[in-house]
């Protein structure tokens, strides 16, 4: 599921380079002694190895170019426990473990020496610390516009629980020599103290550290481009007292001589942030024999945390150091080798079914096993310090698709489908495979509708990266529309979890410093308070059902008042369709957007109107112009998604233009497409979502081709198929007047609104249509005649005239007298004169009397 791509291999990228200069024996020695020390902000890997004369060397490898550079050579063997180089590669900071050899075994001496070395050129060495505790070193690498940097800043993190920053000012001599100015009197600041855990964020140049005087407090120090610093953030955490037996370091390199000897305190702690304003604090709980393995994910930007407890098989409890936390931004990955792999959704935590929990064979993570010592690095990178391999983690489309197809749990299907549609970047091939999977499983699953999920999740992917707060106001899953959520979507088999509110974080420092990430995080936390206080902050597509029913009733009424009151709705529709028309305009495989579908146009405009109103109410910070663009594109993407699904199905079943003909029955391919289209209609109707104009016409054409006539009429009566004007027009002209077709046409005409019926009867060359035309014509003439001749004629009409049998002589006389005086209601179509009506009426009379067959 989670794949690892190698970005650095100590054996191939470093040792092979060393071996070109040393003989075989020395190469073997280098393989044994080569160690990765640290990874800098530019991705450069610092490493050490024993040279050909027994001395220790430090080098740097660029993972992108695979170029190696020798930074410094000690004149004897030393034991490097921490190392960092400044951005200009003129200074090197090194912490050395002092060790002696006794009885052929290395024994640790409680002493560490920290050196500051000039390496361009090699010159002075200054001892910064000589103490009885471990020291980690790290140069700052701030973003700056300065081209000629004359200063460097170095962090020293001590196992005694304090952090210092050294300010090192440089001077250039003889045009190329860069040396330290006032080497004996370096300026330093105390950054933090009384800490028990510290993590360095190399990308954002910030330090997280944990203090535990009375209760555990997570703090964050932000370093600025000028290398001044400020504590901006504090968060109380509910952690046990005396959590660590010694200070723990995260993202500050690896000490090969000390870290592996540390006791397993049963706690693993990591903090993850993202530019969109996310912050997640992840920590494990002390492992107890015969108890579940527990870990907590504190979602700071949401204001709550979740604690998961997993039942672990086996008599020996796992070590906490084997637990791995990794951030994929949208997911927090928790991996315990040999046991489970958990993808926790950090943006949508409403339901566990949007997180994916795997166990057994599905929970394997590439080459990493229980014997690996893995460090988590920024940008979803992992460093296995024992094997000397560095990887970038990512999700595999093919593995997820395979898992989606073979999974039998609806919760896992939903989680994997959501992962592919939302987290992964849009991949046309993946979308085709998902649509193909939908076609193979066209009926809705018991606990969720996969077509609804495909539509909403795809639409959510389009907008969620624009603002974190959109997560709370836009729909992302169809299951949220359900009133009674199935139990299987509210729990994870084999996993217990509890939720609780987080203590509110405290933002310190000056307001002007809260820019970028801190501004986003602060705004997200404030917005969460608002969302918790207001009812229904998330837009539900079904909420427009009442407005849509009211608008539909007005459209079907005789009074056309809606034309003025909803004029802006039509303007919304024009904006949406103008965008849709520019998308793949050269591809017209499926005949959509080619007719005036007033109902769907009205629903499109209504959805734009209601969604815009919702966002303006809850997210005014985005601005009306941006919201308008976002909403119009959102609805346009919805219509495009439906067309994309149809085009994919069209290609899958190799349909062509012959589909639009009524002259032959549909085969298996047409039936399959009709079935998929019916499911799309059912899914969108359940969410009250619009469809592209022309969709109902196409579906009705396939319905006539695939269904028995009586079944087709039942579909119409139950509202599953609509009798659109283009469909009926094509039906009347394409189908012949066989007995079955005649019955179908007559049944359809009886189901049409009166206004459409009069217009479409003109297209059917049949006595029934002629009779209907005549009746309507006579009715119009007599109604107008009655208004001018008074009630005498009306009384006579009531006593003498019957709709089924009309006195031809008297009727013909009246019509002849009136024809030159009354406007013909069908003047824009074929003329209807008195002679035609007389002949039609005579024909109908003979049929009624049984004197002539139909």
Buried (B, 14 or more C-beta within 10 A) or exposed (E): BBBBEBBBBBEEBBBBBBBEEBEEEBBEBBBEBBBBBBBBBEBBBBBBBBBBEEEBBBBBBBBEEBEBEEBBBBEEEBBBBBBBBBBBBBBBBBBBBBBEEEEEEEEEEEEBBBBBBBBBEEBEEBEBBEBEBBBBBBBBBBEEEEEEBEEBBBBBBBBBBBBBBBEBEBEEEEEEEBBBEEBEEBEBEEBBEEBBBBBBBBBBBBBBBBBBEEEBBBBBBBBEEEBEBBBBBBBBBEBEEEBBEBBBBBBBBBBBBBBEEBEBBBBBBBBBBBEBBBBBBBBBBEBEEEEBBBBBBBBBBBBBBBBBBBEBEEEEBBBBBBBBBBBBBBBBBBBBBBBBBBBBBBBBBBBBBBBBBBBEEBBBBBEBEEEBBBBBBBEBBBBBBBBBBBBBBEBEBEBBBEBBBEBEBBBBBBBBBBBBBBBBEEEEEBBBBBBBBBBEEBEBEEBBBBBBBBBBBBBBBBBBEEBBBBBBBBBBBBBBBEEEBBEBBEBBEEBEBEEEEBBEBEBEEEEEBBEEBBEBBBBBBEBBEEBEEEEEBBBBBEBBEEBBEEBBEBBEEEEEEBEEEBEEBBEBBEBBBEBBEEEEEEEEBBBBBBBEBEBBBBBBBBBBBBBBEBBBEBBEEBEEEBBBBBBBBBBBBBBBBBBBBBBBBBEBBEBEEEBBEBEEEBEEBBBBBBBBBBBBBBBBEBBBBBBBBBBBBBBBBBBBBBBEBEEBBEBBEEEBBBBBBBBBBBBBEBBEEEEEBBEBBBBBBEBBEEEBBBBBBBBBEBBBBBBBBBBBBBEBBBEBBBEEEEEEBBEEBEEEBEEEEBBBEEBBEBBEEBBEEBEBBBEEBEEBEBEBBBEBBBBBBEBEEEEEEE
